[in-house]
Amino acid sequence: MDELIILKQGSYEAEDLERLKKFEDLKLVDLYESQLKELFEIRNPQLLFSSNFSKLQNNFVKESVKDRDLRGDWIYYSWRNSLVHIISENDYFELRTNRNRNLITKEEQKKLRNATFAFVGLSIGSSGLESLVYSGVGKKFVVSDFDTLETSNLNRIKATLLDVGTSKLEIAIRKALEIDPYLKFIKYEDGLTEENCDDFINEKTNVIFEAIDSLKMKIILRQKARERKIPVVMFTNLGDGVMVDIERYDLDKSTPLFNGKIEEEILASILKDKITKENINKYVLQMVGLENIPQKAIESVQLIGKELVGRPQLAGTVGISGSLAAYIARKVILGENIPSGRFMFPLEKIFF
């Protein structure tokens, strides 16, 4: 089982640190002094080209490394058997997000940091999660996925051969914590189900990003999100294009599910299991819109069970989805204009 241990400055003794250092075959990574140098630099940009910059920087570091083993934070990653020494949490966040400024102001970054996001499905969703984490957007994440990584997933999911056989959920969380060890995760390792959907929704989430296959669970999720006024964002990869559907239940509780792409009576029948799987696929197609699907994608889907085992997706469009997730998250949290509706990003029509 993965374990993350954080010894925060002022809350640990030398004995606590020594206990961790005794782990067999431990890899020790000490970034404390190099990060202090960077911290001095970003806090004193006006001194960067002065003749005494190095002297002032060294004095700052020297003052900060007294009793160095008890200064800063120590992070132990069990899955890497690695112990990392870094500056304290607030200093680390300031340093790590400095190059966001002023595309994201300090005030905006603080507001974004305190937000909570949910990701349902961590194939496309893993790219969105990664983009938010890199951007310093969100402190708490509610994530669900039941699947394990297979070799065929390596065409689009940012993972390695060493991750094959590991749950997609754990891979995504590990990567996020290696970027920012102070994040909080609530995990639903069985995926989103009818039994756990209420608990999942009740985590006081600001935005839900959804990218799963089950139409029934998509419906249930939206019903509960609408009741609680939580916006839902869905990504659909279509060949070399990305389709984004945004439902701002936080702004208008009367917003229809799927923005009205499927009739309410049909949705009710699906929930009662009165529609066959074949007909459900028909309504999925109705929701997406045949006119939005590239010919190659249509032909590929028709070959599933004959020449192909699943619907094709490309790394490029998964990456675009991740970038869009970070942008949409920022807009929603900062109260900027991002309405309900469908938004298309067809690369094949941009480059022609």
PyMOL commands that set and color helices and strands:
alter all, ss='L'
color gray80, all
select helices_A, chain A and resi 14-21+32-43+45-47+53-64+68-70+89-96+98-100+106-113+124-135+151-155+161-163+168-179+197-201+215-227+257-260+264-271+277-288+290-292+295-302+315-333+347-350
alter helices_A, ss='H'
color red, helices_A
select strands_A, chain A and resi 4-7+27-30+73-77+82-86+116-120+140-144+184-188+207-210+232-238+241-247+341-346
alter strands_A, ss='S'
color yellow, strands_A
deselect
rebuild
show_as cartoon
